[in-house]
Amino acid sequence: MRSVKKVISFWYKKGGTMGKKFLKWLKAFRPPFVLSVICAAIFSGLSLCFASTNWFVSLPVVVSYAVYACAAVFLGLAIWAVVLLLMTTSPRQQFLEVTGKNRFTAKFTRNYTFRTMIISLASLMFNIILSASKMFAGWFYSSTWLIVLAGYYLILCVSKTLLLRYGRKLTLLTDKKEALVHEWKAFRLSGIMLLVLTVFLQGVVIMIVRDGSGFSYNEIMVITIAAYDFYCLGNAIYFLIAKRKNHTPIVNSLKRISLAGSLVSILSLQTAMFSSFGGADDNTFKTLLNICTGTFVCAFLIVLGILSIRKANVELRKIAH
């Protein structure tokens, strides 16, 4: 009996020491972040392919088990690495440290005006492609609806191009008063372009109400487009309400033009949702809702354009006096 107690006591002490050493090693262990994430993505993707398809039936079972095991191990290591990363420094600090190593990315992340210009330039490229594709499709299919919509996006492209030219010229001005005058002129231009956009938008609304024009997508595509459009609209409205006083007039003018594009996207989305989810016997409701939405969007852009022009004129008169 005494010998058994000695054996148990020996293993308990050894086990406790080994357990403490293991916990100490575990605490000091730092899995490589990039390698863990990449391997977790690769093996997790392979395990999903093995589980959901029959492409790898001919492979031995041990291979699939090995892939599942590697996916579990590397996924655990990746989660561990992420947790350790979040415990040491904040994700924002890590992001700023990584982007700060490059001159362009550092300016993009730290200068809001520069970031707005770059994003607006990318949006302009996308709108040019969208306008050209709709114009070609309208000519090819003899669709007045697509041609009118292409005209709207064309005016949107012209508006962004003019404002970006103002922004580019602004970087060359050294006199603060002259630069401020230049910015408020750009702000006034955005108001004028909002009124011009409303004219083309009226044509879009008329085509939707009178002819029942619109888009038709499958349900998954509609949900994806809706998520993106509502994000853009929410972001634009949040900036207009909460952030407009914190930024320069040139940034505000670009954001207002982007808001106009988001509103038209919501209007087009509404027609697509009616086509995908609406019934065949609710045409009266569709027409009424399209009239209400179209009228609200047009009225909102007219008021926003007039207020922009008025605000710019008031500021320009203050600078002149």
C-alpha positions as CSV (number, residue, x, y, z in Angstrom):
1,M,0.0,0.0,0.0
2,R,2.8,2.4,0.9
3,S,4.6,1.6,-2.5
4,V,1.4,2.5,-4.4
5,K,1.1,5.8,-2.5
6,K,4.8,6.6,-3.4
7,V,4.1,5.9,-7.1
8,I,1.0,8.1,-7.1
9,S,2.8,10.8,-5.2
10,F,5.7,10.6,-7.7
11,W,3.5,10.9,-10.8
12,Y,1.4,13.7,-9.2
13,K,4.5,15.8,-8.5
14,K,6.0,15.0,-12.0
15,G,2.6,15.6,-13.6
16,G,2.2,18.9,-11.8
17,T,5.6,20.1,-12.8
18,M,5.1,19.0,-16.4
19,G,1.7,20.7,-16.3
20,K,3.2,24.0,-15.1
21,K,5.9,23.8,-17.8
22,F,3.3,23.1,-20.4
23,L,1.2,26.0,-19.3
24,K,4.2,28.3,-19.3
25,W,5.2,27.1,-22.8
26,L,1.6,27.6,-23.9
27,K,1.5,31.1,-22.6
28,A,4.8,32.0,-24.4
29,F,3.8,30.3,-27.6
30,R,3.1,32.8,-30.5
31,P,1.8,31.2,-33.7
32,P,2.8,33.0,-36.9
33,F,-0.2,35.2,-37.9
34,V,0.1,35.2,-41.7
35,L,1.1,31.6,-42.1
36,S,-1.7,30.4,-39.7
37,V,-4.4,32.5,-41.5
38,I,-3.3,31.3,-45.0
39,C,-3.1,27.7,-44.0
40,A,-6.5,27.9,-42.2
41,A,-8.1,29.4,-45.3
42,I,-6.5,26.7,-47.6
43,F,-7.4,23.7,-45.4
44,S,-10.8,25.0,-44.5
45,G,-11.6,25.5,-48.2
46,L,-10.3,22.0,-49.0
47,S,-12.4,20.5,-46.2
48,L,-15.5,22.2,-47.4
49,C,-14.9,20.9,-50.9
50,F,-14.4,17.4,-49.6
51,A,-17.6,17.6,-47.6
52,S,-19.8,19.2,-50.2
53,T,-18.7,17.7,-53.5
54,N,-17.9,14.3,-55.0
55,W,-14.8,15.4,-56.8
56,F,-12.4,13.7,-54.4
57,V,-14.2,10.4,-53.9
58,S,-11.3,8.5,-55.5
59,L,-8.8,9.7,-52.9
60,P,-8.1,7.5,-49.8
61,V,-10.2,8.3,-46.7
62,V,-7.1,9.0,-44.7
63,V,-6.4,12.0,-47.0
64,S,-9.7,13.6,-46.2
65,Y,-9.3,13.0,-42.5
66,A,-5.8,14.5,-42.6
67,V,-7.3,17.6,-44.3
68,Y,-10.0,17.9,-41.7
69,A,-7.4,17.6,-38.9
70,C,-5.1,20.3,-40.5
71,A,-8.1,22.6,-41.0
72,A,-9.0,22.2,-37.3
73,V,-5.4,22.8,-36.1
74,F,-4.6,25.8,-38.3
75,L,-8.1,27.3,-37.6
76,G,-7.3,27.1,-33.9
77,L,-3.9,28.6,-34.5
78,A,-5.3,31.4,-36.6
79,I,-7.9,32.3,-33.9
80,W,-5.2,32.2,-31.3
81,A,-3.0,34.5,-33.3
82,V,-5.9,36.9,-33.9
83,V,-6.7,37.0,-30.1
84,L,-3.0,37.6,-29.3
85,L,-2.9,40.4,-31.9
86,L,-6.0,42.1,-30.4
87,M,-4.6,41.7,-26.9
88,T,-1.3,43.4,-27.7
89,T,-2.4,46.3,-29.9
90,S,-5.7,47.6,-31.3
91,P,-6.7,46.6,-34.8
92,R,-6.7,50.3,-35.8
93,Q,-3.2,50.8,-34.5
94,Q,-2.0,47.7,-36.4
95,F,-3.7,48.9,-39.6
96,L,-2.1,52.4,-39.3
97,E,1.3,50.9,-38.7
98,V,1.1,48.7,-41.8
99,T,-0.3,51.4,-44.0
100,G,2.1,54.0,-42.7
101,K,5.0,52.2,-44.4
102,N,3.8,53.3,-47.8
103,R,3.4,57.0,-48.8
104,F,0.2,56.5,-50.8
105,T,-1.5,54.3,-48.2
106,A,-0.4,56.5,-45.4
107,K,-2.0,59.6,-47.1
108,F,-5.1,57.6,-48.0
109,T,-5.7,56.5,-44.4
110,R,-4.9,59.8,-42.7
111,N,-6.1,62.5,-45.1
112,Y,-9.9,62.4,-45.4
113,T,-10.0,64.9,-48.3
114,F,-7.5,62.8,-50.3
115,R,-9.4,59.6,-49.5
116,T,-12.6,61.2,-50.7
117,M,-11.0,62.3,-53.9
118,I,-9.6,58.8,-54.6
119,I,-12.9,57.0,-53.8
120,S,-14.8,59.6,-56.0
121,L,-12.3,58.9,-58.9
122,A,-12.9,55.2,-58.6
123,S,-16.6,55.8,-58.5
124,L,-16.3,58.0,-61.6
125,M,-14.6,55.2,-63.5
126,F,-17.4,52.8,-62.5
127,N,-20.1,55.3,-63.5
128,I,-18.5,55.8,-66.9
129,I,-18.5,52.1,-67.5
130,L,-22.1,51.9,-66.3
131,S,-23.2,54.8,-68.4
132,A,-21.5,53.4,-71.5
133,S,-22.9,49.9,-71.1
134,K,-26.4,51.2,-70.5
135,M,-26.1,53.5,-73.6
136,F,-24.9,50.6,-75.8
137,A,-27.6,48.3,-74.4
138,G,-30.3,50.9,-75.0
139,W,-29.2,51.5,-78.6
140,F,-28.8,47.7,-79.2
141,Y,-32.2,46.8,-77.8
142,S,-33.9,50.1,-78.8
143,S,-34.8,50.7,-75.1
144,T,-35.6,54.3,-74.2
145,W,-35.6,53.4,-70.5
146,L,-31.9,52.4,-70.7
147,I,-30.9,55.4,-72.8
148,V,-32.6,57.8,-70.3
149,L,-30.9,56.1,-67.3
150,A,-27.6,56.2,-69.2
151,G,-28.1,60.0,-69.6
152,Y,-28.5,60.3,-65.9
153,Y,-25.3,58.5,-65.1
154,L,-23.6,60.5,-67.8
155,I,-24.5,63.8,-66.1
156,L,-23.4,62.2,-62.8
157,C,-20.0,61.5,-64.4
158,V,-19.8,65.0,-65.7
159,S,-20.6,66.4,-62.2
160,K,-17.9,64.2,-60.5
161,T,-15.3,65.1,-63.2
162,L,-15.9,68.9,-62.8
163,L,-15.6,68.6,-59.0
164,L,-12.5,66.5,-59.2
165,R,-11.0,69.1,-61.5
166,Y,-11.8,71.7,-58.9
167,G,-10.1,69.5,-56.2
168,R,-7.0,69.0,-58.4
169,K,-6.7,72.8,-58.9
170,L,-7.2,73.4,-55.2
171,T,-3.9,71.6,-54.4
172,L,-2.0,74.1,-56.5
173,L,-3.4,77.2,-54.7
174,T,-1.3,78.6,-51.9
175,D,-3.4,81.6,-51.0
176,K,-6.0,80.5,-48.3
177,K,-8.6,83.1,-49.4
178,E,-8.4,82.1,-53.0
179,A,-8.5,78.5,-52.1
180,L,-11.7,79.0,-50.0
181,V,-13.3,80.9,-52.8
182,H,-12.4,78.1,-55.2
183,E,-14.0,75.5,-52.8
184,W,-17.3,77.4,-52.4
185,K,-17.5,77.8,-56.2
186,A,-17.2,74.0,-56.4
187,F,-19.9,73.7,-53.8
188,R,-22.2,76.0,-55.8
189,L,-21.5,73.9,-58.9
190,S,-22.6,70.8,-57.0
191,G,-25.9,72.4,-56.3
192,I,-26.4,73.3,-60.0
193,M,-25.5,69.8,-61.1
194,L,-28.0,68.4,-58.6
195,L,-30.7,70.4,-60.3
196,V,-29.6,69.2,-63.7
197,L,-29.6,65.6,-62.4
198,T,-33.1,66.1,-61.2
199,V,-34.3,66.9,-64.8
200,F,-32.9,63.5,-66.0
201,L,-34.2,61.8,-62.9
202,Q,-37.7,63.1,-63.8
203,G,-37.4,61.2,-67.1
204,V,-36.4,58.0,-65.2
205,V,-39.4,58.3,-62.9
206,I,-41.8,58.9,-65.8
207,M,-40.4,55.8,-67.6
208,I,-40.9,53.8,-64.5
209,V,-44.5,55.0,-63.8
210,R,-45.8,55.2,-67.3
211,D,-44.2,52.1,-69.0
212,G,-43.4,50.0,-65.9
213,S,-39.7,50.1,-66.8
214,G,-37.1,48.7,-64.4
215,F,-34.7,45.9,-63.7
216,S,-35.2,42.3,-63.0
217,Y,-32.7,40.1,-61.2
218,N,-32.7,36.8,-59.4
219,E,-33.4,36.9,-55.6
220,I,-29.8,36.5,-54.4
221,M,-28.6,39.3,-56.7
222,V,-31.4,41.6,-55.5
223,I,-30.5,41.0,-51.9
224,T,-26.8,41.6,-52.6
225,I,-27.5,44.8,-54.5
226,A,-29.9,45.9,-51.8
227,A,-27.3,45.5,-49.1
228,Y,-24.7,47.5,-51.0
229,D,-27.2,50.3,-52.0
230,F,-28.5,50.7,-48.5
231,Y,-25.0,50.8,-47.1
232,C,-24.0,53.6,-49.6
233,L,-27.2,55.5,-48.9
234,G,-26.8,55.2,-45.1
235,N,-23.2,56.3,-45.3
236,A,-24.1,59.3,-47.4
237,I,-27.0,60.4,-45.2
238,Y,-24.9,59.9,-42.0
239,F,-22.2,62.2,-43.5
240,L,-24.8,64.8,-44.6
241,I,-26.3,64.9,-41.1
242,A,-23.4,64.4,-38.7
243,K,-20.1,65.0,-40.6
244,R,-20.8,67.9,-43.0
245,K,-19.5,70.6,-40.7
246,N,-16.2,68.7,-40.1
247,H,-15.0,68.8,-43.7
248,T,-14.2,71.2,-46.5
249,P,-16.8,72.4,-49.1
250,I,-15.2,70.3,-51.8
251,V,-15.6,67.1,-49.8
252,N,-19.2,68.0,-49.0
253,S,-20.0,68.7,-52.7
254,L,-18.6,65.3,-53.7
255,K,-20.6,63.6,-51.0
256,R,-23.8,65.3,-52.1
257,I,-23.3,64.1,-55.7
258,S,-22.7,60.6,-54.4
259,L,-25.9,60.9,-52.4
260,A,-27.8,61.6,-55.7
261,G,-26.3,58.5,-57.2
262,S,-27.3,56.4,-54.2
263,L,-30.9,57.7,-54.3
264,V,-31.3,56.7,-58.0
265,S,-29.8,53.3,-57.1
266,I,-32.5,52.9,-54.4
267,L,-35.2,53.8,-57.0
268,S,-33.9,51.3,-59.5
269,L,-33.6,48.7,-56.7
270,Q,-37.3,49.2,-55.9
271,T,-38.3,48.3,-59.4
272,A,-36.0,45.2,-59.2
273,M,-37.6,44.1,-55.9
274,F,-41.1,44.5,-57.3
275,S,-40.1,42.3,-60.3
276,S,-38.5,39.6,-58.1
277,F,-40.8,39.5,-55.1
278,G,-44.0,41.3,-56.1
279,G,-47.1,39.5,-57.2
280,A,-48.9,39.9,-60.5
281,D,-52.0,41.5,-59.1
282,D,-50.5,44.5,-57.2
283,N,-49.8,46.8,-60.1
284,T,-51.7,49.7,-58.5
285,F,-49.6,49.5,-55.4
286,K,-46.4,49.3,-57.4
287,T,-47.4,52.4,-59.4
288,L,-48.4,54.4,-56.3
289,L,-45.1,53.5,-54.5
290,N,-43.0,54.3,-57.5
291,I,-44.7,57.7,-57.8
292,C,-44.2,58.4,-54.1
293,T,-40.5,57.3,-54.1
294,G,-39.7,59.1,-57.4
295,T,-41.4,62.3,-56.2
296,F,-39.6,62.3,-52.9
297,V,-36.2,61.7,-54.5
298,C,-36.7,64.5,-57.0
299,A,-38.0,66.9,-54.4
300,F,-35.2,66.1,-52.1
301,L,-32.5,66.7,-54.7
302,I,-34.2,70.0,-55.8
303,V,-34.2,71.2,-52.2
304,L,-30.6,70.0,-51.6
305,G,-29.4,71.7,-54.8
306,I,-31.1,75.0,-54.0
307,L,-29.8,75.0,-50.4
308,S,-26.3,74.2,-51.8
309,I,-26.4,77.2,-54.2
310,R,-27.7,79.5,-51.5
311,K,-25.1,78.4,-49.0
312,A,-22.3,78.9,-51.5
313,N,-23.5,82.4,-52.5
314,V,-23.8,83.5,-48.8
315,E,-20.2,82.3,-48.1
316,L,-18.8,83.9,-51.2
317,R,-20.4,87.2,-50.3
318,K,-18.9,87.0,-46.8
319,I,-15.4,86.4,-48.3
320,A,-15.9,89.3,-50.7
321,H,-16.8,91.7,-48.0
